[in-house]
Amino acid sequence: MSGKEILTLSKLTCPECGHVVELEMPTDACQFFYECEACKALLRPLTGDCCVFCSYGSVKCPPIQAEKSCCDESQPSP
């Protein structure tokens, strides 16, 4: 690692209603969906983004901050 501090808190802003919530991000996985607490909209990553934090968060997800692949397609499906 380059010694760069990895931030794990991000303020997620709902694009539908503007509700903001501060959340702890997973450090080793993508969060593909998030249901807004206020309007119940189901947030999904925008095209080209790996997770909802990269699309709607104040901070990109930890794997992206560390310049690593966030979503490894070689991982087995559940």
Biopython code that builds the backbone (N, CA, C, O; Angstrom):
import numpy as np
from Bio.PDB.StructureBuilder import StructureBuilder

atoms = [
    (1, "MET", "N", (0.846, -1.168, 0.000)),
    (1, "MET", "CA", (0.000, 0.000, 0.000)),
    (1, "MET", "C", (0.890, 1.229, 0.000)),
    (1, "MET", "O", (2.003, 1.181, 0.525)),
    (2, "SER", "N", (0.438, 2.305, -0.564)),
    (2, "SER", "CA", (1.230, 3.507, -0.735)),
    (2, "SER", "C", (1.308, 4.359, 0.522)),
    (2, "SER", "O", (1.958, 5.404, 0.495)),
    (3, "GLY", "N", (0.681, 3.965, 1.613)),
    (3, "GLY", "CA", (0.664, 4.765, 2.825)),
    (3, "GLY", "C", (-0.471, 5.763, 2.846)),
    (3, "GLY", "O", (-0.637, 6.500, 3.818)),
    (4, "LYS", "N", (-1.245, 5.794, 1.794)),
    (4, "LYS", "CA", (-2.390, 6.694, 1.709)),
    (4, "LYS", "C", (-3.480, 6.214, 2.660)),
    (4, "LYS", "O", (-3.803, 5.026, 2.698)),
    (5, "GLU", "N", (-4.043, 7.145, 3.427)),
    (5, "GLU", "CA", (-5.108, 6.787, 4.360)),
    (5, "GLU", "C", (-6.377, 6.430, 3.596)),
    (5, "GLU", "O", (-6.806, 7.171, 2.711)),
    (6, "ILE", "N", (-6.969, 5.301, 3.938)),
    (6, "ILE", "CA", (-8.219, 4.862, 3.319)),
    (6, "ILE", "C", (-9.367, 5.306, 4.215)),
    (6, "ILE", "O", (-9.436, 4.938, 5.388)),
    (7, "LEU", "N", (-10.257, 6.095, 3.652)),
    (7, "LEU", "CA", (-11.422, 6.578, 4.390)),
    (7, "LEU", "C", (-12.542, 5.549, 4.287)),
    (7, "LEU", "O", (-12.769, 4.970, 3.225)),
    (8, "THR", "N", (-13.236, 5.328, 5.393)),
    (8, "THR", "CA", (-14.315, 4.328, 5.380)),
    (8, "THR", "C", (-15.694, 4.938, 5.619)),
    (8, "THR", "O", (-16.697, 4.232, 5.517)),
    (9, "LEU", "N", (-15.767, 6.212, 5.929)),
    (9, "LEU", "CA", (-17.060, 6.874, 6.085)),
    (9, "LEU", "C", (-17.367, 7.684, 4.839)),
    (9, "LEU", "O", (-16.497, 8.374, 4.309)),
    (10, "SER", "N", (-18.592, 7.599, 4.379)),
    (10, "SER", "CA", (-19.024, 8.348, 3.209)),
    (10, "SER", "C", (-20.440, 8.857, 3.433)),
    (10, "SER", "O", (-21.268, 8.168, 4.029)),
    (11, "LYS", "N", (-20.713, 10.054, 2.957)),
    (11, "LYS", "CA", (-22.071, 10.602, 3.018)),
    (11, "LYS", "C", (-22.753, 10.262, 1.706)),
    (11, "LYS", "O", (-22.392, 10.774, 0.647)),
    (12, "LEU", "N", (-23.741, 9.391, 1.797)),
    (12, "LEU", "CA", (-24.493, 8.943, 0.633)),
    (12, "LEU", "C", (-25.685, 9.870, 0.445)),
    (12, "LEU", "O", (-26.468, 10.076, 1.372)),
    (13, "THR", "N", (-25.823, 10.432, -0.760)),
    (13, "THR", "CA", (-26.914, 11.359, -1.067)),
    (13, "THR", "C", (-27.861, 10.727, -2.069)),
    (13, "THR", "O", (-27.456, 10.351, -3.169)),
    (14, "CYS", "N", (-29.127, 10.610, -1.684)),
    (14, "CYS", "CA", (-30.130, 10.033, -2.572)),
    (14, "CYS", "C", (-30.384, 10.991, -3.741)),
    (14, "CYS", "O", (-30.690, 12.162, -3.517)),
    (15, "PRO", "N", (-30.264, 10.512, -4.979)),
    (15, "PRO", "CA", (-30.521, 11.378, -6.131)),
    (15, "PRO", "C", (-32.007, 11.683, -6.331)),
    (15, "PRO", "O", (-32.360, 12.610, -7.060)),
    (16, "GLU", "N", (-32.868, 10.908, -5.687)),
    (16, "GLU", "CA", (-34.313, 11.109, -5.829)),
    (16, "GLU", "C", (-34.846, 12.209, -4.911)),
    (16, "GLU", "O", (-35.621, 13.063, -5.342)),
    (17, "CYS", "N", (-34.421, 12.182, -3.629)),
    (17, "CYS", "CA", (-34.996, 13.126, -2.666)),
    (17, "CYS", "C", (-33.970, 14.018, -1.979)),
    (17, "CYS", "O", (-34.339, 14.967, -1.289)),
    (18, "GLY", "N", (-32.682, 13.722, -2.162)),
    (18, "GLY", "CA", (-31.634, 14.534, -1.574)),
    (18, "GLY", "C", (-31.284, 14.188, -0.133)),
    (18, "GLY", "O", (-30.452, 14.855, 0.484)),
    (19, "HIS", "N", (-31.921, 13.142, 0.409)),
    (19, "HIS", "CA", (-31.618, 12.711, 1.780)),
    (19, "HIS", "C", (-30.150, 12.290, 1.866)),
    (19, "HIS", "O", (-29.641, 11.600, 0.982)),
    (20, "VAL", "N", (-29.472, 12.714, 2.945)),
    (20, "VAL", "CA", (-28.061, 12.381, 3.142)),
    (20, "VAL", "C", (-27.916, 11.551, 4.404)),
    (20, "VAL", "O", (-28.497, 11.869, 5.441)),
    (21, "VAL", "N", (-27.131, 10.481, 4.306)),
    (21, "VAL", "CA", (-26.855, 9.633, 5.459)),
    (21, "VAL", "C", (-25.364, 9.280, 5.429)),
    (21, "VAL", "O", (-24.809, 8.984, 4.371)),
    (22, "GLU", "N", (-24.726, 9.315, 6.604)),
    (22, "GLU", "CA", (-23.325, 8.925, 6.682)),
    (22, "GLU", "C", (-23.254, 7.442, 7.021)),
    (22, "GLU", "O", (-23.856, 6.985, 7.992)),
    (23, "LEU", "N", (-22.508, 6.698, 6.206)),
    (23, "LEU", "CA", (-22.428, 5.247, 6.356)),
    (23, "LEU", "C", (-20.986, 4.784, 6.375)),
    (23, "LEU", "O", (-20.107, 5.402, 5.774)),
    (24, "GLU", "N", (-20.758, 3.677, 7.081)),
    (24, "GLU", "CA", (-19.467, 2.992, 7.066)),
    (24, "GLU", "C", (-19.455, 2.085, 5.839)),
    (24, "GLU", "O", (-20.359, 1.270, 5.652)),
    (25, "MET", "N", (-18.431, 2.230, 5.008)),
    (25, "MET", "CA", (-18.348, 1.426, 3.790)),
    (25, "MET", "C", (-17.651, 0.102, 4.065)),
    (25, "MET", "O", (-16.747, 0.042, 4.898)),
    (26, "PRO", "N", (-18.061, -0.966, 3.371)),
    (26, "PRO", "CA", (-17.310, -2.216, 3.482)),
    (26, "PRO", "C", (-15.913, -1.995, 2.896)),
    (26, "PRO", "O", (-15.762, -1.270, 1.912)),
    (27, "THR", "N", (-14.906, -2.608, 3.488)),
    (27, "THR", "CA", (-13.535, -2.381, 3.021)),
    (27, "THR", "C", (-13.087, -3.364, 1.951)),
    (27, "THR", "O", (-12.054, -3.156, 1.314)),
    (28, "ASP", "N", (-13.849, -4.430, 1.746)),
    (28, "ASP", "CA", (-13.392, -5.471, 0.824)),
    (28, "ASP", "C", (-14.466, -5.936, -0.150)),
    (28, "ASP", "O", (-14.364, -7.018, -0.727)),
    (29, "ALA", "N", (-15.499, -5.112, -0.330)),
    (29, "ALA", "CA", (-16.587, -5.537, -1.215)),
    (29, "ALA", "C", (-17.322, -4.325, -1.759)),
    (29, "ALA", "O", (-17.185, -3.211, -1.253)),
    (30, "CYS", "N", (-18.095, -4.565, -2.790)),
    (30, "CYS", "CA", (-18.948, -3.524, -3.370)),
    (30, "CYS", "C", (-20.325, -3.566, -2.701)),
    (30, "CYS", "O", (-20.806, -4.634, -2.321)),
    (31, "GLN", "N", (-20.934, -2.425, -2.566)),
    (31, "GLN", "CA", (-22.331, -2.390, -2.137)),
    (31, "GLN", "C", (-23.121, -1.945, -3.362)),
    (31, "GLN", "O", (-23.112, -0.772, -3.735)),
    (32, "PHE", "N", (-23.801, -2.902, -3.973)),
    (32, "PHE", "CA", (-24.489, -2.646, -5.233)),
    (32, "PHE", "C", (-25.823, -1.923, -5.057)),
    (32, "PHE", "O", (-26.246, -1.185, -5.947)),
    (33, "PHE", "N", (-26.484, -2.125, -3.930)),
    (33, "PHE", "CA", (-27.803, -1.541, -3.714)),
    (33, "PHE", "C", (-27.864, -0.863, -2.356)),
    (33, "PHE", "O", (-27.189, -1.268, -1.410)),
    (34, "TYR", "N", (-28.687, 0.181, -2.280)),
    (34, "TYR", "CA", (-28.968, 0.829, -1.004)),
    (34, "TYR", "C", (-30.376, 1.409, -1.097)),
    (34, "TYR", "O", (-30.708, 2.100, -2.060)),
    (35, "GLU", "N", (-31.194, 1.125, -0.097)),
    (35, "GLU", "CA", (-32.543, 1.679, -0.071)),
    (35, "GLU", "C", (-32.534, 2.956, 0.756)),
    (35, "GLU", "O", (-32.164, 2.934, 1.929)),
    (36, "CYS", "N", (-32.941, 4.068, 0.151)),
    (36, "CYS", "CA", (-32.989, 5.357, 0.837)),
    (36, "CYS", "C", (-33.933, 5.258, 2.030)),
    (36, "CYS", "O", (-35.058, 4.773, 1.911)),
    (37, "GLU", "N", (-33.461, 5.724, 3.173)),
    (37, "GLU", "CA", (-34.276, 5.696, 4.395)),
    (37, "GLU", "C", (-35.481, 6.625, 4.298)),
    (37, "GLU", "O", (-36.517, 6.371, 4.913)),
    (38, "ALA", "N", (-35.346, 7.699, 3.528)),
    (38, "ALA", "CA", (-36.408, 8.705, 3.460)),
    (38, "ALA", "C", (-37.490, 8.362, 2.433)),
    (38, "ALA", "O", (-38.671, 8.306, 2.775)),
    (39, "CYS", "N", (-37.095, 8.134, 1.181)),
    (39, "CYS", "CA", (-38.093, 7.945, 0.118)),
    (39, "CYS", "C", (-38.208, 6.502, -0.361)),
    (39, "CYS", "O", (-39.054, 6.192, -1.200)),
    (40, "LYS", "N", (-37.360, 5.617, 0.168)),
    (40, "LYS", "CA", (-37.369, 4.178, -0.161)),
    (40, "LYS", "C", (-36.932, 3.874, -1.596)),
    (40, "LYS", "O", (-37.148, 2.764, -2.082)),
    (41, "ALA", "N", (-36.320, 4.848, -2.280)),
    (41, "ALA", "CA", (-35.785, 4.579, -3.619)),
    (41, "ALA", "C", (-34.642, 3.576, -3.494)),
    (41, "ALA", "O", (-33.858, 3.636, -2.546)),
    (42, "LEU", "N", (-34.550, 2.659, -4.447)),
    (42, "LEU", "CA", (-33.466, 1.686, -4.454)),
    (42, "LEU", "C", (-32.346, 2.245, -5.330)),
    (42, "LEU", "O", (-32.494, 2.360, -6.547)),
    (43, "LEU", "N", (-31.227, 2.590, -4.696)),
    (43, "LEU", "CA", (-30.096, 3.152, -5.421)),
    (43, "LEU", "C", (-29.243, 2.029, -5.979)),
    (43, "LEU", "O", (-28.999, 1.020, -5.318)),
    (44, "ARG", "N", (-28.796, 2.226, -7.208)),
    (44, "ARG", "CA", (-27.905, 1.298, -7.892)),
    (44, "ARG", "C", (-26.757, 2.109, -8.462)),
    (44, "ARG", "O", (-26.926, 3.299, -8.728)),
    (45, "PRO", "N", (-25.592, 1.500, -8.659)),
    (45, "PRO", "CA", (-24.463, 2.249, -9.219)),
    (45, "PRO", "C", (-24.781, 2.784, -10.615)),
    (45, "PRO", "O", (-25.488, 2.141, -11.390)),
    (46, "LEU", "N", (-24.253, 3.957, -10.921)),
    (46, "LEU", "CA", (-24.360, 4.501, -12.267)),
    (46, "LEU", "C", (-23.452, 3.701, -13.193)),
    (46, "LEU", "O", (-22.513, 3.054, -12.730)),
    (47, "THR", "N", (-23.716, 3.736, -14.476)),
    (47, "THR", "CA", (-22.900, 3.042, -15.459)),
    (47, "THR", "C", (-21.443, 3.463, -15.317)),
    (47, "THR", "O", (-21.125, 4.652, -15.318)),
    (48, "GLY", "N", (-20.566, 2.475, -15.197)),
    (48, "GLY", "CA", (-19.143, 2.749, -15.065)),
    (48, "GLY", "C", (-18.651, 2.780, -13.631)),
    (48, "GLY", "O", (-17.444, 2.734, -13.391)),
    (49, "ASP", "N", (-19.565, 2.856, -12.671)),
    (49, "ASP", "CA", (-19.198, 2.839, -11.256)),
    (49, "ASP", "C", (-19.393, 1.437, -10.699)),
    (49, "ASP", "O", (-20.229, 0.674, -11.184)),
    (50, "CYS", "N", (-18.604, 1.102, -9.667)),
    (50, "CYS", "CA", (-18.667, -0.257, -9.125)),
    (50, "CYS", "C", (-19.675, -0.402, -7.998)),
    (50, "CYS", "O", (-20.118, -1.514, -7.709)),
    (51, "CYS", "N", (-20.053, 0.717, -7.347)),
    (51, "CYS", "CA", (-20.946, 0.599, -6.200)),
    (51, "CYS", "C", (-21.688, 1.904, -5.954)),
    (51, "CYS", "O", (-21.389, 2.918, -6.584)),
    (52, "VAL", "N", (-22.649, 1.883, -5.048)),
    (52, "VAL", "CA", (-23.437, 3.081, -4.754)),
    (52, "VAL", "C", (-22.586, 4.188, -4.141)),
    (52, "VAL", "O", (-22.894, 5.367, -4.320)),
    (53, "PHE", "N", (-21.513, 3.830, -3.417)),
    (53, "PHE", "CA", (-20.656, 4.857, -2.830)),
    (53, "PHE", "C", (-19.878, 5.608, -3.902)),
    (53, "PHE", "O", (-19.669, 6.815, -3.781)),
    (54, "CYS", "N", (-19.448, 4.908, -4.948)),
    (54, "CYS", "CA", (-18.733, 5.572, -6.036)),
    (54, "CYS", "C", (-19.671, 6.478, -6.834)),
    (54, "CYS", "O", (-19.227, 7.473, -7.408)),
    (55, "SER", "N", (-20.960, 6.145, -6.877)),
    (55, "SER", "CA", (-21.929, 6.950, -7.618)),
    (55, "SER", "C", (-22.521, 8.093, -6.803)),
    (55, "SER", "O", (-22.671, 9.203, -7.313)),
    (56, "TYR", "N", (-22.859, 7.834, -5.545)),
    (56, "TYR", "CA", (-23.624, 8.809, -4.764)),
    (56, "TYR", "C", (-22.957, 9.235, -3.464)),
    (56, "TYR", "O", (-23.523, 10.030, -2.713)),
    (57, "GLY", "N", (-21.771, 8.723, -3.188)),
    (57, "GLY", "CA", (-21.101, 9.022, -1.927)),
    (57, "GLY", "C", (-20.164, 10.208, -2.019)),
    (57, "GLY", "O", (-19.769, 10.621, -3.109)),
    (58, "SER", "N", (-19.812, 10.753, -0.865)),
    (58, "SER", "CA", (-18.859, 11.854, -0.782)),
    (58, "SER", "C", (-17.433, 11.336, -0.923)),
    (58, "SER", "O", (-16.514, 12.109, -1.191)),
    (59, "VAL", "N", (-17.245, 10.017, -0.742)),
    (59, "VAL", "CA", (-15.944, 9.371, -0.827)),
    (59, "VAL", "C", (-16.113, 8.085, -1.631)),
    (59, "VAL", "O", (-17.076, 7.347, -1.424)),
    (60, "LYS", "N", (-15.187, 7.814, -2.544)),
    (60, "LYS", "CA", (-15.210, 6.553, -3.295)),
    (60, "LYS", "C", (-14.965, 5.392, -2.342)),
    (60, "LYS", "O", (-14.419, 5.591, -1.256)),
    (61, "CYS", "N", (-15.358, 4.188, -2.729)),
    (61, "CYS", "CA", (-15.212, 3.008, -1.868)),
    (61, "CYS", "C", (-13.737, 2.694, -1.587)),
    (61, "CYS", "O", (-12.868, 3.052, -2.382)),
    (62, "PRO", "N", (-13.451, 2.026, -0.457)),
    (62, "PRO", "CA", (-12.062, 1.725, -0.085)),
    (62, "PRO", "C", (-11.234, 1.006, -1.149)),
    (62, "PRO", "O", (-10.081, 1.387, -1.352)),
    (63, "PRO", "N", (-11.761, -0.023, -1.847)),
    (63, "PRO", "CA", (-10.922, -0.654, -2.874)),
    (63, "PRO", "C", (-10.513, 0.320, -3.987)),
    (63, "PRO", "O", (-9.388, 0.251, -4.480)),
    (64, "ILE", "N", (-11.401, 1.209, -4.379)),
    (64, "ILE", "CA", (-11.072, 2.189, -5.414)),
    (64, "ILE", "C", (-10.059, 3.199, -4.875)),
    (64, "ILE", "O", (-9.137, 3.587, -5.593)),
    (65, "GLN", "N", (-10.219, 3.631, -3.615)),
    (65, "GLN", "CA", (-9.238, 4.531, -3.005)),
    (65, "GLN", "C", (-7.852, 3.897, -3.005)),
    (65, "GLN", "O", (-6.851, 4.583, -3.215)),
    (66, "ALA", "N", (-7.792, 2.589, -2.771)),
    (66, "ALA", "CA", (-6.520, 1.863, -2.721)),
    (66, "ALA", "C", (-6.027, 1.486, -4.122)),
    (66, "ALA", "O", (-5.002, 0.821, -4.269)),
    (67, "GLU", "N", (-6.768, 1.919, -5.151)),
    (67, "GLU", "CA", (-6.438, 1.639, -6.545)),
    (67, "GLU", "C", (-6.385, 0.140, -6.831)),
    (67, "GLU", "O", (-5.502, -0.352, -7.534)),
    (68, "LYS", "N", (-7.359, -0.565, -6.261)),
    (68, "LYS", "CA", (-7.499, -2.002, -6.489)),
    (68, "LYS", "C", (-8.818, -2.256, -7.200)),
    (68, "LYS", "O", (-9.684, -1.384, -7.256)),
    (69, "SER", "N", (-8.958, -3.450, -7.738)),
    (69, "SER", "CA", (-10.219, -3.834, -8.349)),
    (69, "SER", "C", (-11.256, -4.037, -7.256)),
    (69, "SER", "O", (-11.018, -4.765, -6.292)),
    (70, "CYS", "N", (-12.394, -3.398, -7.406)),
    (70, "CYS", "CA", (-13.439, -3.479, -6.381)),
    (70, "CYS", "C", (-14.278, -4.736, -6.561)),
    (70, "CYS", "O", (-14.568, -5.440, -5.594)),
    (71, "CYS", "N", (-14.656, -5.008, -7.773)),
    (71, "CYS", "CA", (-15.570, -6.125, -8.049)),
    (71, "CYS", "C", (-14.840, -7.132, -8.922)),
    (71, "CYS", "O", (-14.744, -6.956, -10.136)),
    (72, "ASP", "N", (-14.339, -8.158, -8.319)),
    (72, "ASP", "CA", (-13.599, -9.191, -9.031)),
    (72, "ASP", "C", (-14.563, -10.201, -9.616)),
    (72, "ASP", "O", (-15.211, -10.949, -8.885)),
    (73, "GLU", "N", (-14.657, -10.222, -10.951)),
    (73, "GLU", "CA", (-15.595, -11.134, -11.621)),
    (73, "GLU", "C", (-15.194, -12.589, -11.482)),
    (73, "GLU", "O", (-15.993, -13.476, -11.782)),
    (74, "SER", "N", (-13.973, -12.859, -11.033)),
    (74, "SER", "CA", (-13.548, -14.246, -10.890)),
    (74, "SER", "C", (-14.022, -14.863, -9.585)),
    (74, "SER", "O", (-13.842, -16.061, -9.363)),
    (75, "GLN", "N", (-14.627, -14.053, -8.714)),
    (75, "GLN", "CA", (-15.134, -14.592, -7.459)),
    (75, "GLN", "C", (-16.338, -15.475, -7.741)),
    (75, "GLN", "O", (-17.124, -15.184, -8.642)),
    (76, "PRO", "N", (-16.489, -16.551, -6.980)),
    (76, "PRO", "CA", (-17.631, -17.441, -7.210)),
    (76, "PRO", "C", (-18.948, -16.770, -6.862)),
    (76, "PRO", "O", (-19.016, -15.949, -5.946)),
    (77, "SER", "N", (-19.967, -17.115, -7.580)),
    (77, "SER", "CA", (-21.313, -16.596, -7.299)),
    (77, "SER", "C", (-21.886, -17.288, -6.081)),
    (77, "SER", "O", (-21.574, -18.451, -5.826)),
    (78, "PRO", "N", (-22.735, -16.581, -5.313)),
    (78, "PRO", "CA", (-23.327, -17.197, -4.117)),
    (78, "PRO", "C", (-24.260, -18.333, -4.454)),
    (78, "PRO", "O", (-24.833, -18.948, -3.555)),
]
sb = StructureBuilder()
sb.init_structure("model")
sb.init_model(0)
sb.init_chain("A")
sb.init_seg("    ")
for serial, (resi, resn, name, xyz) in enumerate(atoms, 1):
    if name == "N":
        sb.init_residue(resn, " ", resi, " ")
    sb.init_atom(name, np.array(xyz, "f"), 0.0, 1.0, " ", f" {name:<3s}", serial, name[0])
structure = sb.get_structure()
